Amino acid sequence: MPRPFRNRKICNPPKMSGFKPFGMPMCEIKTVNLQFDEYESIKLVDYENLPQDLAAEKMNISRPTFTRVYNSALKKIAKAFVECLAIEIEGGNVEFDKDWYKCTKCFKLIEGLENHIKCENCRSYNESELINLNILK
């Protein structure tokens, strides 16, 4: 019987839900799914310039597991570039450090419900207009 998955720790969710090739309508292209932990691995190593051992520690996973997640993310991104596919970022066995919400009008990320004040982008502060990102995993 295999060992159960341990949730991978994510500092904060991405601000967007994906990318699509420039100049192509979404209805005409296929998608590839990049999970939250794969996104986090790319962010930590390539954007924040952390070595893989520190990035693995930050995500609360082993170094070999981190390497598998990171390589999987690189392959998916390369496939999307070469085959002209859209990238959707969602899902995976993850846990966020804090509760995160996203405004459904302007898509602003909000850290914790208590921090949601009147949004300067869309002038909205109704709780019903917020999506809890912790339940989208």
Biotite code that builds the C-alpha atoms (Angstrom):
import biotite.structure as struc

atoms = struc.array([
    struc.Atom([0.000, 0.000, 0.000], chain_id="A", res_id=1, res_name="MET", atom_name="CA", element="C"),
    struc.Atom([1.551, 3.333, -1.037], chain_id="A", res_id=2, res_name="PRO", atom_name="CA", element="C"),
    struc.Atom([2.215, 6.063, 1.431], chain_id="A", res_id=3, res_name="ARG", atom_name="CA", element="C"),
    struc.Atom([-0.421, 8.851, 1.420], chain_id="A", res_id=4, res_name="PRO", atom_name="CA", element="C"),
    struc.Atom([0.489, 12.189, -0.182], chain_id="A", res_id=5, res_name="PHE", atom_name="CA", element="C"),
    struc.Atom([1.650, 14.916, 2.142], chain_id="A", res_id=6, res_name="ARG", atom_name="CA", element="C"),
    struc.Atom([0.199, 18.317, 1.319], chain_id="A", res_id=7, res_name="ASN", atom_name="CA", element="C"),
    struc.Atom([2.722, 20.691, -0.200], chain_id="A", res_id=8, res_name="ARG", atom_name="CA", element="C"),
    struc.Atom([2.911, 24.111, 1.422], chain_id="A", res_id=9, res_name="LYS", atom_name="CA", element="C"),
    struc.Atom([2.210, 27.113, -0.816], chain_id="A", res_id=10, res_name="ILE", atom_name="CA", element="C"),
    struc.Atom([2.979, 30.654, 0.375], chain_id="A", res_id=11, res_name="CYS", atom_name="CA", element="C"),
    struc.Atom([0.377, 32.384, -1.759], chain_id="A", res_id=12, res_name="ASN", atom_name="CA", element="C"),
    struc.Atom([-1.707, 31.435, -4.792], chain_id="A", res_id=13, res_name="PRO", atom_name="CA", element="C"),
    struc.Atom([-0.925, 32.804, -8.242], chain_id="A", res_id=14, res_name="PRO", atom_name="CA", element="C"),
    struc.Atom([-2.646, 36.051, -9.179], chain_id="A", res_id=15, res_name="LYS", atom_name="CA", element="C"),
    struc.Atom([-3.903, 34.536, -12.413], chain_id="A", res_id=16, res_name="MET", atom_name="CA", element="C"),
    struc.Atom([-5.597, 31.270, -13.251], chain_id="A", res_id=17, res_name="SER", atom_name="CA", element="C"),
    struc.Atom([-3.506, 30.629, -16.355], chain_id="A", res_id=18, res_name="GLY", atom_name="CA", element="C"),
    struc.Atom([-2.047, 31.852, -19.638], chain_id="A", res_id=19, res_name="PHE", atom_name="CA", element="C"),
    struc.Atom([-2.979, 31.485, -23.266], chain_id="A", res_id=20, res_name="LYS", atom_name="CA", element="C"),
    struc.Atom([-1.049, 31.954, -26.510], chain_id="A", res_id=21, res_name="PRO", atom_name="CA", element="C"),
    struc.Atom([-1.193, 35.514, -27.825], chain_id="A", res_id=22, res_name="PHE", atom_name="CA", element="C"),
    struc.Atom([-3.588, 36.149, -30.685], chain_id="A", res_id=23, res_name="GLY", atom_name="CA", element="C"),
    struc.Atom([-5.535, 32.891, -30.442], chain_id="A", res_id=24, res_name="MET", atom_name="CA", element="C"),
    struc.Atom([-9.122, 32.608, -29.192], chain_id="A", res_id=25, res_name="PRO", atom_name="CA", element="C"),
    struc.Atom([-9.505, 30.341, -26.166], chain_id="A", res_id=26, res_name="MET", atom_name="CA", element="C"),
    struc.Atom([-12.181, 28.267, -27.901], chain_id="A", res_id=27, res_name="CYS", atom_name="CA", element="C"),
    struc.Atom([-9.651, 27.094, -30.509], chain_id="A", res_id=28, res_name="GLU", atom_name="CA", element="C"),
    struc.Atom([-6.830, 25.888, -28.265], chain_id="A", res_id=29, res_name="ILE", atom_name="CA", element="C"),
    struc.Atom([-6.330, 22.964, -25.916], chain_id="A", res_id=30, res_name="LYS", atom_name="CA", element="C"),
    struc.Atom([-5.017, 23.368, -22.382], chain_id="A", res_id=31, res_name="THR", atom_name="CA", element="C"),
    struc.Atom([-2.404, 21.822, -20.114], chain_id="A", res_id=32, res_name="VAL", atom_name="CA", element="C"),
    struc.Atom([-2.987, 21.756, -16.341], chain_id="A", res_id=33, res_name="ASN", atom_name="CA", element="C"),
    struc.Atom([-0.214, 23.153, -14.124], chain_id="A", res_id=34, res_name="LEU", atom_name="CA", element="C"),
    struc.Atom([-0.904, 22.350, -10.465], chain_id="A", res_id=35, res_name="GLN", atom_name="CA", element="C"),
    struc.Atom([-0.369, 24.850, -7.654], chain_id="A", res_id=36, res_name="PHE", atom_name="CA", element="C"),
    struc.Atom([2.679, 22.966, -6.339], chain_id="A", res_id=37, res_name="ASP", atom_name="CA", element="C"),
    struc.Atom([4.255, 22.959, -9.802], chain_id="A", res_id=38, res_name="GLU", atom_name="CA", element="C"),
    struc.Atom([3.657, 26.703, -10.090], chain_id="A", res_id=39, res_name="TYR", atom_name="CA", element="C"),
    struc.Atom([5.214, 27.223, -6.639], chain_id="A", res_id=40, res_name="GLU", atom_name="CA", element="C"),
    struc.Atom([8.300, 25.189, -7.572], chain_id="A", res_id=41, res_name="SER", atom_name="CA", element="C"),
    struc.Atom([8.893, 27.326, -10.683], chain_id="A", res_id=42, res_name="ILE", atom_name="CA", element="C"),
    struc.Atom([8.346, 30.498, -8.668], chain_id="A", res_id=43, res_name="LYS", atom_name="CA", element="C"),
    struc.Atom([10.773, 29.510, -5.910], chain_id="A", res_id=44, res_name="LEU", atom_name="CA", element="C"),
    struc.Atom([13.622, 28.273, -8.118], chain_id="A", res_id=45, res_name="VAL", atom_name="CA", element="C"),
    struc.Atom([13.410, 30.448, -11.227], chain_id="A", res_id=46, res_name="ASP", atom_name="CA", element="C"),
    struc.Atom([11.855, 33.660, -9.887], chain_id="A", res_id=47, res_name="TYR", atom_name="CA", element="C"),
    struc.Atom([13.140, 33.835, -6.304], chain_id="A", res_id=48, res_name="GLU", atom_name="CA", element="C"),
    struc.Atom([16.465, 32.118, -7.198], chain_id="A", res_id=49, res_name="ASN", atom_name="CA", element="C"),
    struc.Atom([16.342, 29.648, -4.309], chain_id="A", res_id=50, res_name="LEU", atom_name="CA", element="C"),
    struc.Atom([18.367, 26.440, -4.515], chain_id="A", res_id=51, res_name="PRO", atom_name="CA", element="C"),
    struc.Atom([16.217, 23.329, -4.790], chain_id="A", res_id=52, res_name="GLN", atom_name="CA", element="C"),
    struc.Atom([16.996, 22.091, -1.273], chain_id="A", res_id=53, res_name="ASP", atom_name="CA", element="C"),
    struc.Atom([15.772, 25.351, 0.320], chain_id="A", res_id=54, res_name="LEU", atom_name="CA", element="C"),
    struc.Atom([12.743, 25.459, -1.970], chain_id="A", res_id=55, res_name="ALA", atom_name="CA", element="C"),
    struc.Atom([11.863, 21.880, -0.988], chain_id="A", res_id=56, res_name="ALA", atom_name="CA", element="C"),
    struc.Atom([12.153, 22.797, 2.680], chain_id="A", res_id=57, res_name="GLU", atom_name="CA", element="C"),
    struc.Atom([9.914, 25.825, 2.150], chain_id="A", res_id=58, res_name="LYS", atom_name="CA", element="C"),
    struc.Atom([7.274, 23.625, 0.486], chain_id="A", res_id=59, res_name="MET", atom_name="CA", element="C"),
    struc.Atom([7.564, 21.011, 3.259], chain_id="A", res_id=60, res_name="ASN", atom_name="CA", element="C"),
    struc.Atom([8.586, 18.181, 0.895], chain_id="A", res_id=61, res_name="ILE", atom_name="CA", element="C"),
    struc.Atom([11.735, 16.158, 0.296], chain_id="A", res_id=62, res_name="SER", atom_name="CA", element="C"),
    struc.Atom([14.373, 17.248, -2.204], chain_id="A", res_id=63, res_name="ARG", atom_name="CA", element="C"),
    struc.Atom([13.714, 14.314, -4.617], chain_id="A", res_id=64, res_name="PRO", atom_name="CA", element="C"),
    struc.Atom([9.967, 15.026, -4.539], chain_id="A", res_id=65, res_name="THR", atom_name="CA", element="C"),
    struc.Atom([10.647, 18.693, -5.230], chain_id="A", res_id=66, res_name="PHE", atom_name="CA", element="C"),
    struc.Atom([12.815, 17.762, -8.205], chain_id="A", res_id=67, res_name="THR", atom_name="CA", element="C"),
    struc.Atom([10.026, 15.587, -9.651], chain_id="A", res_id=68, res_name="ARG", atom_name="CA", element="C"),
    struc.Atom([7.461, 18.387, -9.182], chain_id="A", res_id=69, res_name="VAL", atom_name="CA", element="C"),
    struc.Atom([9.814, 20.984, -10.712], chain_id="A", res_id=70, res_name="TYR", atom_name="CA", element="C"),
    struc.Atom([10.685, 18.805, -13.729], chain_id="A", res_id=71, res_name="ASN", atom_name="CA", element="C"),
    struc.Atom([7.012, 18.059, -14.311], chain_id="A", res_id=72, res_name="SER", atom_name="CA", element="C"),
    struc.Atom([6.272, 21.803, -14.327], chain_id="A", res_id=73, res_name="ALA", atom_name="CA", element="C"),
    struc.Atom([9.086, 22.499, -16.804], chain_id="A", res_id=74, res_name="LEU", atom_name="CA", element="C"),
    struc.Atom([7.840, 19.769, -19.166], chain_id="A", res_id=75, res_name="LYS", atom_name="CA", element="C"),
    struc.Atom([4.275, 21.093, -19.068], chain_id="A", res_id=76, res_name="LYS", atom_name="CA", element="C"),
    struc.Atom([5.388, 24.669, -19.767], chain_id="A", res_id=77, res_name="ILE", atom_name="CA", element="C"),
    struc.Atom([7.644, 23.528, -22.618], chain_id="A", res_id=78, res_name="ALA", atom_name="CA", element="C"),
    struc.Atom([4.795, 21.481, -24.108], chain_id="A", res_id=79, res_name="LYS", atom_name="CA", element="C"),
    struc.Atom([2.482, 24.499, -23.904], chain_id="A", res_id=80, res_name="ALA", atom_name="CA", element="C"),
    struc.Atom([5.035, 26.724, -25.679], chain_id="A", res_id=81, res_name="PHE", atom_name="CA", element="C"),
    struc.Atom([5.888, 24.262, -28.434], chain_id="A", res_id=82, res_name="VAL", atom_name="CA", element="C"),
    struc.Atom([2.358, 22.976, -29.107], chain_id="A", res_id=83, res_name="GLU", atom_name="CA", element="C"),
    struc.Atom([0.656, 26.362, -28.617], chain_id="A", res_id=84, res_name="CYS", atom_name="CA", element="C"),
    struc.Atom([-1.452, 25.246, -25.646], chain_id="A", res_id=85, res_name="LEU", atom_name="CA", element="C"),
    struc.Atom([-3.037, 27.343, -22.912], chain_id="A", res_id=86, res_name="ALA", atom_name="CA", element="C"),
    struc.Atom([-1.852, 26.800, -19.314], chain_id="A", res_id=87, res_name="ILE", atom_name="CA", element="C"),
    struc.Atom([-4.447, 26.461, -16.539], chain_id="A", res_id=88, res_name="GLU", atom_name="CA", element="C"),
    struc.Atom([-3.170, 26.717, -12.953], chain_id="A", res_id=89, res_name="ILE", atom_name="CA", element="C"),
    struc.Atom([-5.319, 24.770, -10.502], chain_id="A", res_id=90, res_name="GLU", atom_name="CA", element="C"),
    struc.Atom([-5.513, 21.781, -8.202], chain_id="A", res_id=91, res_name="GLY", atom_name="CA", element="C"),
    struc.Atom([-3.026, 19.554, -6.447], chain_id="A", res_id=92, res_name="GLY", atom_name="CA", element="C"),
    struc.Atom([-2.389, 18.351, -2.897], chain_id="A", res_id=93, res_name="ASN", atom_name="CA", element="C"),
    struc.Atom([-1.530, 21.716, -1.389], chain_id="A", res_id=94, res_name="VAL", atom_name="CA", element="C"),
    struc.Atom([-2.170, 23.794, 1.687], chain_id="A", res_id=95, res_name="GLU", atom_name="CA", element="C"),
    struc.Atom([-1.831, 27.560, 1.854], chain_id="A", res_id=96, res_name="PHE", atom_name="CA", element="C"),
    struc.Atom([-0.071, 29.322, 4.737], chain_id="A", res_id=97, res_name="ASP", atom_name="CA", element="C"),
    struc.Atom([-3.102, 31.577, 5.223], chain_id="A", res_id=98, res_name="LYS", atom_name="CA", element="C"),
    struc.Atom([-6.675, 31.843, 3.980], chain_id="A", res_id=99, res_name="ASP", atom_name="CA", element="C"),
    struc.Atom([-6.675, 33.498, 0.560], chain_id="A", res_id=100, res_name="TRP", atom_name="CA", element="C"),
    struc.Atom([-9.625, 35.073, -1.246], chain_id="A", res_id=101, res_name="TYR", atom_name="CA", element="C"),
    struc.Atom([-9.987, 36.546, -4.721], chain_id="A", res_id=102, res_name="LYS", atom_name="CA", element="C"),
    struc.Atom([-12.371, 39.351, -5.673], chain_id="A", res_id=103, res_name="CYS", atom_name="CA", element="C"),
    struc.Atom([-14.680, 38.163, -8.459], chain_id="A", res_id=104, res_name="THR", atom_name="CA", element="C"),
    struc.Atom([-14.837, 41.662, -9.965], chain_id="A", res_id=105, res_name="LYS", atom_name="CA", element="C"),
    struc.Atom([-11.182, 42.738, -10.167], chain_id="A", res_id=106, res_name="CYS", atom_name="CA", element="C"),
    struc.Atom([-9.434, 39.428, -9.275], chain_id="A", res_id=107, res_name="PHE", atom_name="CA", element="C"),
    struc.Atom([-7.364, 41.067, -6.523], chain_id="A", res_id=108, res_name="LYS", atom_name="CA", element="C"),
    struc.Atom([-5.859, 38.572, -4.036], chain_id="A", res_id=109, res_name="LEU", atom_name="CA", element="C"),
    struc.Atom([-6.823, 39.187, -0.412], chain_id="A", res_id=110, res_name="ILE", atom_name="CA", element="C"),
    struc.Atom([-4.976, 37.605, 2.500], chain_id="A", res_id=111, res_name="GLU", atom_name="CA", element="C"),
    struc.Atom([-7.636, 36.614, 5.044], chain_id="A", res_id=112, res_name="GLY", atom_name="CA", element="C"),
    struc.Atom([-11.224, 37.771, 5.140], chain_id="A", res_id=113, res_name="LEU", atom_name="CA", element="C"),
    struc.Atom([-10.519, 40.267, 7.925], chain_id="A", res_id=114, res_name="GLU", atom_name="CA", element="C"),
    struc.Atom([-8.137, 42.132, 5.587], chain_id="A", res_id=115, res_name="ASN", atom_name="CA", element="C"),
    struc.Atom([-10.793, 42.758, 2.949], chain_id="A", res_id=116, res_name="HIS", atom_name="CA", element="C"),
    struc.Atom([-11.504, 46.445, 2.942], chain_id="A", res_id=117, res_name="ILE", atom_name="CA", element="C"),
    struc.Atom([-13.216, 48.366, 0.190], chain_id="A", res_id=118, res_name="LYS", atom_name="CA", element="C"),
    struc.Atom([-11.403, 47.440, -2.993], chain_id="A", res_id=119, res_name="CYS", atom_name="CA", element="C"),
    struc.Atom([-9.905, 50.483, -4.708], chain_id="A", res_id=120, res_name="GLU", atom_name="CA", element="C"),
    struc.Atom([-9.932, 48.727, -8.085], chain_id="A", res_id=121, res_name="ASN", atom_name="CA", element="C"),
    struc.Atom([-13.598, 47.810, -8.274], chain_id="A", res_id=122, res_name="CYS", atom_name="CA", element="C"),
    struc.Atom([-15.140, 49.624, -5.277], chain_id="A", res_id=123, res_name="ARG", atom_name="CA", element="C"),
    struc.Atom([-16.463, 46.316, -3.949], chain_id="A", res_id=124, res_name="SER", atom_name="CA", element="C"),
    struc.Atom([-16.397, 45.062, -0.383], chain_id="A", res_id=125, res_name="TYR", atom_name="CA", element="C"),
    struc.Atom([-19.177, 42.508, -0.389], chain_id="A", res_id=126, res_name="ASN", atom_name="CA", element="C"),
    struc.Atom([-18.097, 39.119, 1.029], chain_id="A", res_id=127, res_name="GLU", atom_name="CA", element="C"),
    struc.Atom([-20.329, 37.316, -1.465], chain_id="A", res_id=128, res_name="SER", atom_name="CA", element="C"),
    struc.Atom([-18.082, 38.643, -4.243], chain_id="A", res_id=129, res_name="GLU", atom_name="CA", element="C"),
    struc.Atom([-15.033, 36.807, -2.861], chain_id="A", res_id=130, res_name="LEU", atom_name="CA", element="C"),
    struc.Atom([-13.870, 33.313, -3.834], chain_id="A", res_id=131, res_name="ILE", atom_name="CA", element="C"),
    struc.Atom([-12.145, 31.272, -1.111], chain_id="A", res_id=132, res_name="ASN", atom_name="CA", element="C"),
    struc.Atom([-9.080, 29.898, -2.873], chain_id="A", res_id=133, res_name="LEU", atom_name="CA", element="C"),
    struc.Atom([-8.506, 27.287, -0.161], chain_id="A", res_id=134, res_name="ASN", atom_name="CA", element="C"),
    struc.Atom([-11.504, 25.277, -1.377], chain_id="A", res_id=135, res_name="ILE", atom_name="CA", element="C"),
    struc.Atom([-10.405, 25.312, -5.039], chain_id="A", res_id=136, res_name="LEU", atom_name="CA", element="C"),
    struc.Atom([-7.522, 22.900, -4.470], chain_id="A", res_id=137, res_name="LYS", atom_name="CA", element="C"),
])
